[in-house]
Amino acid sequence: MTKKQRALIITEKLEELYPDAECSLNYSTPAELLIATQLSAQCTDARVNIVTDKLFKKYKSVQDFADADYDELCEDIRSTGFYRNKAKNLIACCRRLLEVYNGEVPDTMEDLLTLPGTGRKTANLILGDVFGKPAIVVDTHCIRLSNRMGLTTNSEPAKIESDLKKLIPPEKSSAFCHRLVLHGRAVCPARKPNCEGCTLNDVCKKVGVNKQAP
């Protein structure tokens, strides 16, 4: 079995296990997803959702965030960690959205990466979830599971993204990453993965199968 064949089987099995997988961050507009994703750096999605529940009621538009008082915004997002840098980036990001993109979130990787606080992980999430484009979101779950399953041997997010793009059908790539998150939480955590109870164990490198797959 080739690596691509194994990747397709894994994709199909994850699709069966988590048919309704979607982003676990709460949002109602593209800008809210952009902001929530920036806040999720080094923070759990559950915590971010608690913070944004109040935050998006207080700051209701890109303009509101662009005009936000820095110290006040710091306090509003303090519990997400690294709040000073996040507040600075959120204000700068929303100002750029207004100045360059008429307040709208752009739909290309190149444009998204010009927004302060926006890296490839955030940009891919926006591209996949908002615009329905092929996207590989490389978060901690993706890094851990794709290595354990033998889909990559890299640890750098950009290289993992490149590796997975060659293996996962483009139209399934965004949902595939959301399913990795769910599987990582439910079955394959960083410590003590439940390999015995995992329905992917017949195609997973971690449990020693398909050792000769390229």
N, C-alpha and C positions, 0 to 999 in steps of 0.2 A: 504494500500500500504506500503510495506517495504521500508526501506532506500535504499536498493540495487535496487529495482524496480524503485524508483524515480530517482536514479542516472543514470540508463540505459535510462530512458526517457529524462533526461536532456542531456545526452551524444548524443542521437539521434537528439534532437532538435538543439543543438549547431552545430552538423554536417550539418544539413540542412541550418542553418543560415550562417555558415562560412565554406563552403566546401573546400576552398583553403587555409585555415589558415596555416601559417608557421611562423618561427622565424622572427621578424622584424629587427634583426641586420643583417647588410650586411657583407658578408664574402665569400671567395672563397676556403679556405682550413680549415681543422680541427683546425689547430693552430690559424688561424685568428679568428675563432669563440670562441676559448678558451680565446684569448686576449680581444676580444670585450666584452665578457660576464664579464670578470673581470673588465673591465672599466665601465660596466653598473651599478655596485654597487652604490647606492645612486645617480644615474644619469639617465636621460631619454635615451631611445634607439635612439631617433632622434638626440640628442646631440652626442652620441657615434658614430653614422653613419657619422656625419659631421667630427668628429675628425679622425676616422679611414680611411676616404677617402684619407686624406693626409698621415696618419701614415703608411698605408700599402704600399704606394708608396715609402716611405723613408726607411722603414724596411721591406725588401721583404722576409725574411726567419727567421726561429727560431734562426739561427746563428746570424743574424743581431740584433735581440732583446737581445740575450745573450751577445753580444759585445757592446751593447749600452752604451753611457755615461749617467750616472745616472742623472746629472743635466740637460742635454739636453733632455732626455726623459721626465723628469718632466715638462719641458716647453711645450713639444709636446702634453702632455695629461692634462695640467693644467685645462682646462675648464670642465673636467669630475668630478672634485672635488676629495678630498683626494688623490691628485696626487702623493704626496711623497711616501705614502705607496703603492699605485698602481704601481708606477715605480719600487720600490724595489722588489715587488712580481713578476712583469713581467720579470725582468731580472733573478731573481732566478728561476722562473718557467721554463723559456726557457733553462737555464743552466742545470737544472735537466732533461729536455726532451732530451737534447743532451747527457748528461752523463749516463743516465739510460735507455732511451727508443729510442736511436739512432735517435733522432730528431722527432720521431713520437708521436702523441697524443695517449695514451693508451686507451683501450676499456673496462676497468672494473672500477667499483666504487672504489674499494680498491686502485688501482693504481692512479686514478685521484685525490683522496683525499691526496695523498702524494705530490702533486704539490703545491708550495707556492701560496697563494691567491685563491685556489680552494676549495670551500665548496660543499655541496650536491646540492644546486641549480644549480651551474655551471656544476658540474659533470653530473647531470641528463639531462641537456640541451645537453651536448655533447653526452651522451649515446643515447638519443632519436633522435636528429637531424643528427648526424654524422653516428652513427652505427645502427640506426633503432631498438634499444632495448627498451623494456618497461621502461618508465621513467615518474616520476611525478615531474614537476618543480614547486616548491612552491615559487612564488613571491608574491608581495602585492595583485595583482588581485586574485590569487588563494586563498590566505588567506581570503580575504574579501568575495568573491563570494561563496566559499565552506561553509563558516560559515552562510552567509545569506540564502543559499539554504538548510541548515540543513544537509549537508553531513559530517560535523564535528562540534565539539564544542570546539576544541582546537585552541590555538593561536600560539603554538610552531611549526615551520616549519617541524621538523622531525616527530612530532606526526600527523600533517595534512597529510604528505606524507604517513605515515603508514595507516591512515584511508582511504585515497583515493585509495590506492592500493587494498584494500578489496572490493571496490565498482566499480571501472572503469575497463573495459576489458583491459588487458595488451596491446593488439595490438592497442588500441585506446588512450592509456594514454598520450602519448606525444602530439598528436594533440589536445586532450581534453584541455590540459593546454594552448596551443596557442589560442584556441578558448575562453577560459576564459579571456585571455588578451584582445582580440578583443571585447568581450561582456562587459567587465568591462569598457573599454574606450567609447564604443558607447552607452550603455544602463544603466550600473550599476556602476557608479563612486562612489567614497567614499561619496561624498555629493550629495543629491538630486537624488537618483536612480529613473529612469523612470519605476516604477513598473507597472503603468497602461498600458504603451505601450510595456511591455516585454512579449514575447511569452512564457516565462517560468513561468509566474505568477501562473499558475494552479498547479505547482509542487514545488513552492518555499515557504520555511518556512517563509520568511520575510513578505509575504503578508497574512499570517495566515491560509494557507491551510494545510491539512494533519497534523493537530496538534497531532494526536495520533500515527503517524508513529514512529516506534522504532528507 
